[in-house]
Amino acid sequence: MKTIELDLEYINNLITLISKIGFSSKLKYNKIVVAGGAIRDMLFNKPVDDIDVFYEGEINESIFKSYFPNATTSDTTYPDGWNVTHNIICDSFPVKVQLIQVENIEKHLKTFPSPMMRLYVDGNGGVHGVDSNVIQDAMSQVFFWDKAPDLNYFLKIRAKYSDWKHKFMEKHFNPEEQLEAFDLEF
């Protein structure tokens, strides 16, 4: 059994990051969250590859640049509709920070294919989304998928969590099963 690790300094740095973004955008803190791998990987003692900051609304570029003078703007849109607007390098984090504009954070997080990806930190502090199922799965080293993931994304997560068992709510959610069925057709 493994334990869940809560890095309070890291969480405090995320809250500070959210606050600076909030000040520069005049958004309410509940309209800005750090979600996904940056939280999951910290809790489950895996290396954090990048930090995704999801926000609703608009950024005031001049104020934003005063907090993040090295920020670059981006117009990257991922196939699933994520609109990366800015990339930031922060002294507090050794990895890239991406700002991702979404219409509705709550609805967006619900599209993530695993409860372990829906974990988030907001400006109010604390880690949200950690319930008894997530804790039990983490303690048992089971990565639970309750929606069908994209194959490339699944392979990336499976490689990072290769020491964990991957379970799917429904068999057809497993992209490898789909690949095997496709291979059998030829």
C-alpha positions in Angstrom: 0.0 0.0 0.0 1.1 3.5 -0.8 0.4 6.7 1.0 -0.9 10.0 -0.4 1.6 12.8 0.0 0.5 16.3 0.5 3.2 18.8 -0.3 2.0 21.9 1.6 4.8 24.2 0.1 3.8 23.1 -3.4 0.1 23.8 -2.7 0.9 27.2 -1.2 2.9 28.1 -4.3 0.0 27.0 -6.5 -2.4 29.2 -4.4 0.1 32.1 -4.8 0.1 31.5 -8.6 -3.7 31.5 -8.7 -3.8 34.7 -6.7 -1.5 36.5 -9.1 -3.5 35.3 -12.0 -6.6 36.4 -10.2 -5.3 39.9 -9.5 -4.2 40.3 -13.1 -7.5 39.2 -14.6 -10.0 40.5 -12.0 -11.5 37.0 -11.9 -13.0 35.4 -8.8 -10.6 32.8 -7.4 -13.2 30.1 -8.0 -12.9 30.8 -11.7 -9.2 29.8 -11.6 -8.0 26.3 -10.7 -4.9 24.2 -11.1 -6.2 20.7 -12.1 -5.2 17.4 -13.5 -1.7 16.0 -13.4 -0.1 18.7 -11.4 -2.3 17.7 -8.4 -2.6 14.0 -9.1 1.1 13.5 -9.5 2.0 15.5 -6.4 -0.4 13.4 -4.3 0.7 10.1 -5.7 4.5 10.9 -5.6 5.1 11.0 -9.3 7.0 13.7 -11.2 4.9 16.6 -12.3 5.4 17.3 -16.0 3.6 20.6 -16.3 1.0 22.7 -14.5 -2.3 23.4 -16.1 -4.2 26.4 -14.8 -7.8 26.6 -16.0 -9.6 29.9 -16.0 -12.8 31.5 -17.1 -13.0 35.0 -18.4 -10.3 37.3 -19.7 -6.7 38.2 -18.7 -5.7 41.9 -18.4 -2.4 41.6 -20.4 -0.7 44.6 -18.9 -1.3 43.6 -15.3 -0.6 40.0 -16.1 2.8 41.0 -17.6 3.7 42.9 -14.4 3.3 39.6 -12.5 4.7 37.4 -15.2 7.2 39.4 -17.3 8.5 36.2 -19.0 5.0 34.9 -20.0 4.5 34.2 -23.6 1.1 34.2 -25.3 -0.1 31.1 -27.1 -2.9 30.3 -29.5 -2.5 26.5 -29.1 -5.8 24.7 -29.2 -5.7 21.0 -28.3 -8.0 18.6 -30.3 -10.3 18.3 -27.3 -10.9 22.1 -27.3 -8.4 23.3 -24.7 -7.3 26.8 -25.5 -3.8 27.5 -24.1 -3.5 31.3 -24.0 -0.3 31.8 -22.0 2.9 29.9 -21.0 4.6 30.9 -17.8 8.0 30.1 -16.3 7.9 30.6 -12.5 10.7 30.4 -10.0 8.4 28.4 -7.8 8.0 25.6 -10.3 10.7 23.8 -12.3 8.1 22.9 -15.1 6.1 24.8 -17.6 2.9 26.5 -16.5 0.1 26.7 -19.1 -3.0 28.9 -18.7 -6.0 27.3 -20.4 -9.1 29.3 -21.0 -12.4 27.4 -20.7 -16.0 28.5 -20.7 -16.9 26.6 -17.6 -14.3 25.0 -15.3 -16.8 22.7 -13.5 -18.1 21.3 -16.8 -14.6 21.0 -18.2 -13.3 19.0 -15.3 -16.2 16.6 -15.6 -14.9 15.7 -19.1 -11.7 14.3 -17.6 -11.7 10.4 -17.9 -10.7 9.6 -14.3 -11.6 11.0 -10.9 -7.8 11.2 -10.3 -7.6 13.8 -13.1 -10.4 15.9 -11.6 -8.5 16.8 -8.5 -7.9 20.5 -8.2 -6.6 23.4 -6.1 -8.3 26.8 -6.2 -7.6 30.1 -4.6 -9.5 29.1 -1.4 -6.8 26.5 -0.6 -7.0 22.9 -0.2 -7.1 20.0 -2.6 -10.6 19.3 -3.9 -12.0 16.1 -5.3 -10.2 13.7 -3.0 -12.9 11.4 -1.8 -12.9 7.9 -0.2 -12.8 6.2 -3.6 -9.8 8.1 -4.8 -8.0 7.5 -1.5 -8.8 3.7 -1.6 -7.7 3.5 -5.2 -4.5 5.3 -4.4 -3.8 3.1 -1.4 -4.4 0.0 -3.6 -2.4 1.6 -6.5 -5.4 1.3 -8.8 -5.9 3.9 -11.5 -9.7 4.0 -12.1 -11.1 5.2 -15.4 -14.8 6.1 -15.5 -14.8 7.5 -19.0 -13.1 6.3 -22.2 -9.7 8.1 -22.5 -7.9 9.0 -25.7 -5.4 6.3 -26.6 -2.3 8.5 -26.6 -3.3 10.1 -23.3 -4.0 6.7 -21.8 -0.6 5.4 -22.9 1.1 8.4 -21.4 -0.6 7.9 -18.0 -0.1 4.1 -18.1 3.6 4.7 -18.7 3.8 7.1 -15.7 1.7 4.8 -13.6 3.1 1.5 -14.8 3.4 0.2 -11.3 -0.4 0.7 -10.8 -3.3 -1.5 -12.1 -5.6 0.3 -14.5 -9.3 -0.5 -14.1 -12.1 0.7 -16.3 -15.7 1.3 -15.3 -16.7 -0.4 -18.5 -14.6 -2.8 -20.6 -15.1 -0.7 -23.8 -13.5 2.3 -22.0 -10.1 0.6 -22.3 -8.4 2.0 -25.4 -6.2 -1.1 -25.6 -9.2 -3.3 -25.9 -10.3 -1.2 -28.9 -6.8 -1.6 -30.4 -6.9 -5.3 -29.9 -10.3 -5.5 -31.6 -9.1 -3.4 -34.5 -6.0 -5.6 -34.9 -8.2 -8.7 -35.0 -10.2 -7.3 -37.9 -7.1 -7.4 -40.1 
